[in-house]
Amino acid sequence: MSLGECAMKRILDLFRRSPNVHFGPLEQQVLSTLWARGSATVREIVDDGEIKLAYTTVMTTLDRLFKKQILNRVAEGRAFRYFPRYSRAELEKAVVGETIRQLLGSNAGAASLPLSYLVEAVSEHDAGLLDDLQRLLDQKRRELRSGIQADHRSGDRRSKETQ
């Protein structure tokens, strides 16, 4: 794992400690079970005994997650076998990304206030994360500059070719 990946993981871990507003407790419990098992039918989850809920409650929860496009399912006899569509890490990254996009909104001028809250929350939790955040910002700036320079170079080549 690179330095940037380690830093991003630590920062994302801070967000993961926040309550998950996108999934209810039953959905989180069922998702955790599916990530651990890989796939399952309603009967397998209920018979496993780890989740102590009625068959119909598990069935409804799995169906809700399927309709939210979090799970895939295939017919297996008269039942469905459910599979997570995303790994835990992929889903957490998407949830955190969406949360940040909502915080920043569409008005770029108003984005500085939520960013200042982010910096404050990170520093209250772990001041070392600020260093990680700075490294990630520096790395992203370098990537963006490299991309812009590459775009300019390819544009220069195209304009020479058309002359």
FENVENCOR-V629307 format. One record per run of one state. SS is the DSSP state (H for helix, E for strand, L for the rest). FROM is the first residue (numbers start at 1). TO is the last residue. If there is no record, write none. Layout:
BEGIN
ss=<SS & SS>
from=<FROM & FROM>
to=<TO & TO>
END
This chain:
BEGIN
ss=<L & H & L & H & L & E & H & L & H & L & E & L & E & L & H & L & H & L & H & L>
from=<1 & 3 & 17 & 25 & 38 & 39 & 42 & 49 & 55 & 68 & 71 & 77 & 79 & 85 & 88 & 105 & 108 & 126 & 127 & 163>
to=<2 & 16 & 24 & 37 & 38 & 41 & 48 & 54 & 67 & 70 & 76 & 78 & 84 & 87 & 104 & 107 & 125 & 126 & 162 & 163>
END
